Amino acid sequence: MPRADTPLSIEIPRPEADRPAWGKVGIVAAAGFLIGILWPRLTNTRIAPNPPADNVAAAVVSATAPVSSAPLPSSLPVAPTPAAAPAPEQSIAVGPGAILRCRDSGNDSQEECGSLEFDPIAVPKIKSLAQCPAAGSATGKLSIGFDVDFRKKAVKVLLGKSTTLPREKAEALVKCADTAFDKVSLGAVPHEHRRYTVFYTATFAPAAIAGEPTNEKPSVEGPVAGTTTSESPASGIATVAWDVAIVRDAPKTGSIVGRVLRGSKVKVLAHQGEWFRVQYGSILGWVYRGTIGL
């Protein structure tokens, strides 16, 4: 059965219908603000990761182990830490020793004591006083003496009157020397008398201005009865036993001053341990004992 056609109707909206519904938009925006901003903060709900700065701060707060120091960024200038000024290096120059008196079985002093080979023992130990705490910044002279008793095999350290160092510092240095000479061995020291009193002058100064005295004698009261030496007297004629005997200006480590061929005769003047001071014409110096068959 044919359907009856419905009449076509056209509805034209009114101009007011094209305007946005601002009321509905406001309601949607308010709801979005409450849901997206206020609700996470009110409920302490995290809906996105923290920014890097927050993560670093949280790591620092939650760390339980000590944080190792790290260098500052290169963009930040760092003032250099001033280095501690090094302590001035101390030098001790030791002059030749002088024998004031020597004694045998009695207490009477001998007028002539000759020489005593005491420098190899005394000089290194006096110079080692640079390591004594009292030597720091010391400037002046220390008159230091030794009562050398070969019967008791003991050395007693003495403080001389001509010392220019402060009294307290000088006495502290003598205590250090007492320790250094406490168990010194005298067995290898040749001697004619039972007991000697020997004095040295030690000059304390910073290494930059210190000078080695050459012929400075100890400033002591009374006549000098002898001198100390680093060598023992010797005499005689020896024959070079090696192909070449090397002659040095000092024992063992001295510079070479000459060479003497096998069979040559040399004059022996003194010895220091395994080394002998000899003369061959104009050549004067030290040779090892084996080179001259001794």
C-alpha positions as a Markdown table, in Angstrom:
| # | Residue | x | y | z |
|---|---|---|---|---|
| 1 | Met | 0.0 | 0.0 | 0.0 |
| 2 | Pro | 1.6 | 3.2 | -1.0 |
| 3 | Arg | 3.0 | 5.4 | 1.8 |
| 4 | Ala | 1.8 | 8.8 | 2.0 |
| 5 | Asp | 4.5 | 11.4 | 1.5 |
| 6 | Thr | 5.3 | 13.4 | 4.6 |
| 7 | Pro | 5.5 | 17.0 | 3.9 |
| 8 | Leu | 9.1 | 18.3 | 3.9 |
| 9 | Ser | 9.8 | 20.9 | 6.7 |
| 10 | Ile | 12.9 | 23.0 | 7.1 |
| 11 | Glu | 13.7 | 24.5 | 10.5 |
| 12 | Ile | 16.0 | 27.5 | 10.5 |
| 13 | Pro | 17.8 | 28.0 | 13.9 |
| 14 | Arg | 17.5 | 31.3 | 15.6 |
| 15 | Pro | 20.6 | 33.5 | 15.8 |
| 16 | Glu | 20.8 | 32.9 | 19.6 |
| 17 | Ala | 21.3 | 29.1 | 19.0 |
| 18 | Asp | 24.8 | 29.6 | 17.4 |
| 19 | Arg | 26.3 | 31.2 | 20.6 |
| 20 | Pro | 28.4 | 28.8 | 22.8 |
| 21 | Ala | 27.0 | 27.5 | 26.0 |
| 22 | Trp | 29.4 | 29.3 | 28.3 |
| 23 | Gly | 27.8 | 27.9 | 31.4 |
| 24 | Lys | 28.6 | 24.3 | 30.3 |
| 25 | Val | 32.2 | 25.3 | 29.4 |
| 26 | Gly | 32.7 | 26.8 | 32.8 |
| 27 | Ile | 31.4 | 23.7 | 34.5 |
| 28 | Val | 33.7 | 21.4 | 32.5 |
| 29 | Ala | 36.8 | 23.6 | 33.1 |
| 30 | Ala | 36.1 | 23.7 | 36.9 |
| 31 | Ala | 35.7 | 20.0 | 37.0 |
| 32 | Gly | 39.0 | 19.5 | 35.1 |
| 33 | Phe | 40.8 | 21.8 | 37.4 |
| 34 | Leu | 39.6 | 19.9 | 40.5 |
| 35 | Ile | 40.5 | 16.6 | 39.0 |
| 36 | Gly | 43.9 | 17.5 | 37.5 |
| 37 | Ile | 45.4 | 19.9 | 39.9 |
| 38 | Leu | 43.7 | 20.1 | 43.3 |
| 39 | Trp | 42.8 | 16.4 | 43.8 |
| 40 | Pro | 46.4 | 15.0 | 43.4 |
| 41 | Arg | 47.7 | 17.5 | 45.9 |
| 42 | Leu | 44.9 | 17.0 | 48.4 |
| 43 | Thr | 45.3 | 13.2 | 48.2 |
| 44 | Asn | 49.1 | 13.3 | 47.8 |
| 45 | Thr | 48.8 | 11.3 | 44.6 |
| 46 | Arg | 51.7 | 11.3 | 42.1 |
| 47 | Ile | 50.5 | 11.2 | 38.5 |
| 48 | Ala | 53.9 | 12.1 | 36.9 |
| 49 | Pro | 57.6 | 11.6 | 37.7 |
| 50 | Asn | 59.4 | 14.2 | 39.7 |
| 51 | Pro | 61.7 | 16.5 | 37.7 |
| 52 | Pro | 65.4 | 15.8 | 37.8 |
| 53 | Ala | 66.1 | 18.4 | 40.5 |
| 54 | Asp | 63.6 | 16.7 | 42.8 |
| 55 | Asn | 65.1 | 13.3 | 42.2 |
| 56 | Val | 68.6 | 14.6 | 43.1 |
| 57 | Ala | 67.3 | 16.2 | 46.3 |
| 58 | Ala | 65.5 | 13.1 | 47.3 |
| 59 | Ala | 68.7 | 11.0 | 46.7 |
| 60 | Val | 70.7 | 13.3 | 48.9 |
| 61 | Val | 68.2 | 13.2 | 51.7 |
| 62 | Ser | 67.7 | 9.5 | 51.6 |
| 63 | Ala | 71.4 | 8.6 | 51.3 |
| 64 | Thr | 72.8 | 6.9 | 54.4 |
| 65 | Ala | 76.5 | 6.5 | 53.3 |
| 66 | Pro | 78.9 | 9.4 | 53.4 |
| 67 | Val | 79.0 | 11.3 | 50.2 |
| 68 | Ser | 82.4 | 11.4 | 48.6 |
| 69 | Ser | 83.7 | 14.8 | 47.7 |
| 70 | Ala | 83.5 | 15.5 | 44.0 |
| 71 | Pro | 85.2 | 18.3 | 42.0 |
| 72 | Leu | 83.2 | 21.4 | 41.4 |
| 73 | Pro | 82.0 | 22.2 | 37.9 |
| 74 | Ser | 84.6 | 23.8 | 35.7 |
| 75 | Ser | 82.3 | 26.8 | 35.3 |
| 76 | Leu | 82.7 | 27.7 | 39.0 |
| 77 | Pro | 86.1 | 29.2 | 39.9 |
| 78 | Val | 87.8 | 27.4 | 42.8 |
| 79 | Ala | 90.3 | 29.3 | 44.9 |
| 80 | Pro | 93.5 | 27.2 | 45.2 |
| 81 | Thr | 94.4 | 25.9 | 48.7 |
| 82 | Pro | 97.6 | 27.6 | 49.8 |
| 83 | Ala | 100.3 | 25.0 | 50.3 |
| 84 | Ala | 102.1 | 24.8 | 53.6 |
| 85 | Ala | 105.5 | 26.4 | 53.5 |
| 86 | Pro | 108.2 | 23.8 | 53.7 |
| 87 | Ala | 110.4 | 23.9 | 56.8 |
| 88 | Pro | 113.8 | 25.3 | 55.9 |
| 89 | Glu | 116.4 | 22.6 | 55.4 |
| 90 | Gln | 118.9 | 22.7 | 58.3 |
| 91 | Ser | 122.6 | 22.3 | 57.8 |
| 92 | Ile | 125.3 | 21.6 | 60.3 |
| 93 | Ala | 129.0 | 22.4 | 59.5 |
| 94 | Val | 131.4 | 20.6 | 61.8 |
| 95 | Gly | 134.9 | 22.0 | 62.4 |
| 96 | Pro | 138.0 | 19.9 | 63.2 |
| 97 | Gly | 138.1 | 18.4 | 66.7 |
| 98 | Ala | 140.6 | 19.3 | 69.4 |
| 99 | Ile | 141.8 | 17.1 | 72.3 |
| 100 | Leu | 141.9 | 19.1 | 75.5 |
| 101 | Arg | 143.4 | 16.4 | 77.7 |
| 102 | Cys | 144.1 | 12.7 | 77.9 |
| 103 | Arg | 144.6 | 10.5 | 80.9 |
| 104 | Asp | 146.0 | 7.1 | 81.7 |
| 105 | Ser | 145.7 | 5.0 | 84.9 |
| 106 | Gly | 145.9 | 8.1 | 87.1 |
| 107 | Asn | 143.9 | 11.3 | 87.0 |
| 108 | Asp | 146.8 | 13.5 | 85.8 |
| 109 | Ser | 146.4 | 14.9 | 82.4 |
| 110 | Gln | 149.1 | 14.4 | 79.8 |
| 111 | Glu | 150.7 | 17.4 | 78.2 |
| 112 | Glu | 150.8 | 15.8 | 74.7 |
| 113 | Cys | 148.0 | 13.6 | 73.5 |
| 114 | Gly | 149.0 | 13.2 | 69.9 |
| 115 | Ser | 146.0 | 12.5 | 67.6 |
| 116 | Leu | 142.9 | 10.4 | 67.9 |
| 117 | Glu | 141.0 | 8.8 | 65.0 |
| 118 | Phe | 137.7 | 9.9 | 66.3 |
| 119 | Asp | 136.3 | 12.0 | 63.4 |
| 120 | Pro | 134.7 | 8.9 | 61.6 |
| 121 | Ile | 132.6 | 8.3 | 64.7 |
| 122 | Ala | 131.9 | 11.9 | 65.9 |
| 123 | Val | 131.4 | 13.9 | 62.7 |
| 124 | Pro | 128.5 | 11.9 | 61.2 |
| 125 | Lys | 126.7 | 11.7 | 64.5 |
| 126 | Ile | 127.0 | 15.5 | 65.1 |
| 127 | Lys | 125.7 | 16.2 | 61.6 |
| 128 | Ser | 122.8 | 13.8 | 62.3 |
| 129 | Leu | 121.6 | 16.3 | 64.9 |
| 130 | Ala | 119.9 | 18.1 | 62.0 |
| 131 | Gln | 117.1 | 15.6 | 62.5 |
| 132 | Cys | 116.8 | 16.5 | 66.2 |
| 133 | Pro | 113.6 | 18.5 | 66.9 |
| 134 | Ala | 115.6 | 21.1 | 68.7 |
| 135 | Ala | 117.6 | 21.8 | 65.6 |
| 136 | Gly | 114.7 | 23.4 | 63.8 |
| 137 | Ser | 115.4 | 27.1 | 63.0 |
| 138 | Ala | 118.6 | 26.9 | 65.1 |
| 139 | Thr | 121.2 | 29.5 | 64.1 |
| 140 | Gly | 124.5 | 29.7 | 66.0 |
| 141 | Lys | 127.3 | 27.5 | 67.3 |
| 142 | Leu | 127.2 | 24.5 | 69.5 |
| 143 | Ser | 130.4 | 23.6 | 71.4 |
| 144 | Ile | 130.0 | 19.9 | 71.9 |
| 145 | Gly | 132.5 | 17.7 | 73.7 |
| 146 | Phe | 133.0 | 14.0 | 74.4 |
| 147 | Asp | 134.5 | 12.3 | 77.3 |
| 148 | Val | 135.8 | 9.1 | 75.6 |
| 149 | Asp | 136.6 | 6.3 | 78.1 |
| 150 | Phe | 138.2 | 3.3 | 76.3 |
| 151 | Arg | 138.4 | 1.3 | 79.5 |
| 152 | Lys | 134.6 | 1.6 | 80.1 |
| 153 | Lys | 134.0 | 1.7 | 76.3 |
| 154 | Ala | 131.6 | 4.6 | 76.8 |
| 155 | Val | 131.2 | 8.1 | 75.5 |
| 156 | Lys | 129.7 | 11.0 | 77.6 |
| 157 | Val | 128.5 | 14.1 | 75.7 |
| 158 | Leu | 129.5 | 17.5 | 77.1 |
| 159 | Leu | 128.2 | 21.0 | 76.5 |
| 160 | Gly | 130.9 | 23.6 | 75.9 |
| 161 | Lys | 130.9 | 27.1 | 77.4 |
| 162 | Ser | 131.5 | 28.8 | 74.0 |
| 163 | Thr | 128.0 | 27.7 | 72.7 |
| 164 | Thr | 126.1 | 30.7 | 71.2 |
| 165 | Leu | 122.8 | 28.8 | 70.8 |
| 166 | Pro | 120.1 | 29.5 | 73.4 |
| 167 | Arg | 120.7 | 27.4 | 76.5 |
| 168 | Glu | 117.5 | 25.5 | 76.3 |
| 169 | Lys | 118.0 | 24.5 | 72.7 |
| 170 | Ala | 121.6 | 23.6 | 73.3 |
| 171 | Glu | 120.7 | 21.3 | 76.2 |
| 172 | Ala | 118.1 | 19.6 | 74.0 |
| 173 | Leu | 120.6 | 19.0 | 71.3 |
| 174 | Val | 123.0 | 17.4 | 73.8 |
| 175 | Lys | 120.2 | 15.1 | 74.9 |
| 176 | Cys | 119.8 | 14.0 | 71.3 |
| 177 | Ala | 123.5 | 13.5 | 71.0 |
| 178 | Asp | 123.4 | 11.3 | 74.2 |
| 179 | Thr | 121.0 | 9.0 | 72.4 |
| 180 | Ala | 123.2 | 8.9 | 69.3 |
| 181 | Phe | 126.3 | 8.0 | 71.3 |
| 182 | Asp | 124.6 | 5.7 | 73.7 |
| 183 | Lys | 125.9 | 2.4 | 72.3 |
| 184 | Val | 128.8 | 3.6 | 70.1 |
| 185 | Ser | 131.5 | 1.1 | 69.4 |
| 186 | Leu | 135.1 | 2.2 | 70.2 |
| 187 | Gly | 136.7 | -1.1 | 69.4 |
| 188 | Ala | 138.1 | 0.0 | 66.0 |
| 189 | Val | 139.6 | 3.3 | 67.3 |
| 190 | Pro | 143.4 | 3.1 | 67.8 |
| 191 | His | 144.4 | 5.0 | 70.9 |
| 192 | Glu | 147.5 | 5.5 | 73.2 |
| 193 | His | 145.7 | 6.7 | 76.3 |
| 194 | Arg | 142.9 | 5.4 | 78.4 |
| 195 | Arg | 140.7 | 8.5 | 78.3 |
| 196 | Tyr | 140.3 | 11.6 | 76.1 |
| 197 | Thr | 138.3 | 14.8 | 76.3 |
| 198 | Val | 137.5 | 16.0 | 72.8 |
| 199 | Phe | 135.6 | 19.1 | 71.6 |
| 200 | Tyr | 134.1 | 20.0 | 68.3 |
| 201 | Thr | 132.3 | 23.2 | 67.0 |
| 202 | Ala | 129.1 | 22.6 | 65.1 |
| 203 | Thr | 127.6 | 25.6 | 63.3 |
| 204 | Phe | 123.8 | 25.5 | 62.8 |
| 205 | Ala | 122.3 | 27.5 | 59.9 |
| 206 | Pro | 119.7 | 27.0 | 57.1 |
| 207 | Ala | 121.3 | 25.1 | 54.2 |
| 208 | Ala | 121.1 | 28.0 | 51.8 |
| 209 | Ile | 123.4 | 30.1 | 53.9 |
| 210 | Ala | 125.5 | 27.6 | 55.7 |
| 211 | Gly | 129.2 | 27.4 | 55.0 |
| 212 | Glu | 131.6 | 24.6 | 55.7 |
| 213 | Pro | 134.4 | 25.8 | 58.0 |
| 214 | Thr | 137.8 | 24.6 | 56.9 |
| 215 | Asn | 140.2 | 25.4 | 59.7 |
| 216 | Glu | 137.9 | 26.7 | 62.5 |
| 217 | Lys | 139.0 | 25.3 | 65.8 |
| 218 | Pro | 136.7 | 24.8 | 68.7 |
| 219 | Ser | 136.4 | 27.8 | 71.0 |
| 220 | Val | 137.5 | 26.2 | 74.3 |
| 221 | Glu | 139.3 | 27.4 | 77.3 |
| 222 | Gly | 142.8 | 26.1 | 78.1 |
| 223 | Pro | 145.6 | 24.7 | 76.0 |
| 224 | Val | 145.0 | 22.1 | 73.3 |
| 225 | Ala | 146.8 | 18.9 | 73.9 |
| 226 | Gly | 146.2 | 17.2 | 70.5 |
| 227 | Thr | 143.9 | 17.0 | 67.5 |
| 228 | Thr | 141.3 | 14.5 | 66.2 |
| 229 | Thr | 141.7 | 13.0 | 62.7 |
| 230 | Ser | 139.9 | 10.7 | 60.4 |
| 231 | Glu | 143.1 | 8.7 | 59.7 |
| 232 | Ser | 145.7 | 6.7 | 61.6 |
| 233 | Pro | 149.4 | 7.4 | 61.0 |
| 234 | Ala | 151.3 | 4.9 | 59.0 |
| 235 | Ser | 154.7 | 4.8 | 57.4 |
| 236 | Gly | 156.8 | 2.6 | 55.2 |
| 237 | Ile | 157.2 | 1.7 | 51.5 |
| 238 | Ala | 154.7 | -0.5 | 49.6 |
| 239 | Thr | 154.8 | -2.1 | 46.1 |
| 240 | Val | 151.8 | -1.8 | 43.8 |
| 241 | Ala | 150.5 | -5.4 | 43.4 |
| 242 | Trp | 147.7 | -4.8 | 40.8 |
| 243 | Asp | 148.2 | -3.9 | 37.2 |
| 244 | Val | 147.1 | -0.3 | 38.0 |
| 245 | Ala | 146.6 | 1.3 | 41.3 |
| 246 | Ile | 144.0 | 4.1 | 41.1 |
| 247 | Val | 144.8 | 7.0 | 43.4 |
| 248 | Arg | 141.9 | 9.1 | 44.7 |
| 249 | Asp | 141.7 | 12.4 | 46.6 |
| 250 | Ala | 139.5 | 10.9 | 49.3 |
| 251 | Pro | 138.9 | 7.3 | 50.4 |
| 252 | Lys | 136.4 | 5.1 | 48.3 |
| 253 | Thr | 134.4 | 7.8 | 46.6 |
| 254 | Gly | 137.0 | 10.5 | 45.9 |
| 255 | Ser | 138.0 | 11.8 | 42.4 |
| 256 | Ile | 140.8 | 10.1 | 40.6 |
| 257 | Val | 144.0 | 12.1 | 40.8 |
| 258 | Gly | 146.4 | 9.5 | 39.3 |
| 259 | Arg | 147.3 | 5.9 | 38.4 |
| 260 | Val | 150.4 | 4.0 | 39.4 |
| 261 | Leu | 151.5 | 0.9 | 37.5 |
| 262 | Arg | 152.4 | -2.6 | 38.9 |
| 263 | Gly | 155.8 | -2.8 | 40.6 |
| 264 | Ser | 156.0 | 0.9 | 41.5 |
| 265 | Lys | 157.2 | 1.8 | 45.0 |
| 266 | Val | 154.9 | 4.2 | 46.9 |
| 267 | Lys | 155.4 | 5.9 | 50.3 |
| 268 | Val | 152.7 | 5.1 | 52.8 |
| 269 | Leu | 151.7 | 8.1 | 55.0 |
| 270 | Ala | 148.4 | 7.1 | 56.8 |
| 271 | His | 145.4 | 4.8 | 56.6 |
| 272 | Gln | 141.7 | 5.0 | 57.2 |
| 273 | Gly | 140.1 | 1.6 | 57.4 |
| 274 | Glu | 140.8 | -0.3 | 54.2 |
| 275 | Trp | 142.3 | 2.8 | 52.4 |
| 276 | Phe | 145.9 | 4.1 | 52.6 |
| 277 | Arg | 147.2 | 7.5 | 51.8 |
| 278 | Val | 150.3 | 7.2 | 49.7 |
| 279 | Gln | 152.7 | 9.4 | 47.7 |
| 280 | Tyr | 154.3 | 8.5 | 44.4 |
| 281 | Gly | 156.3 | 11.4 | 43.0 |
| 282 | Ser | 153.9 | 14.3 | 42.6 |
| 283 | Ile | 150.9 | 12.0 | 43.0 |
| 284 | Leu | 149.4 | 12.2 | 46.5 |
| 285 | Gly | 146.1 | 10.4 | 47.4 |
| 286 | Trp | 144.3 | 7.3 | 48.6 |
| 287 | Val | 144.5 | 3.7 | 47.3 |
| 288 | Tyr | 142.7 | 0.6 | 48.4 |
| 289 | Arg | 144.9 | -1.7 | 50.5 |
| 290 | Gly | 144.7 | -4.6 | 48.1 |
| 291 | Thr | 146.3 | -2.6 | 45.3 |
| 292 | Ile | 149.6 | -2.2 | 47.3 |
| 293 | Gly | 149.5 | -5.8 | 48.7 |
| 294 | Leu | 148.4 | -5.0 | 52.2 |
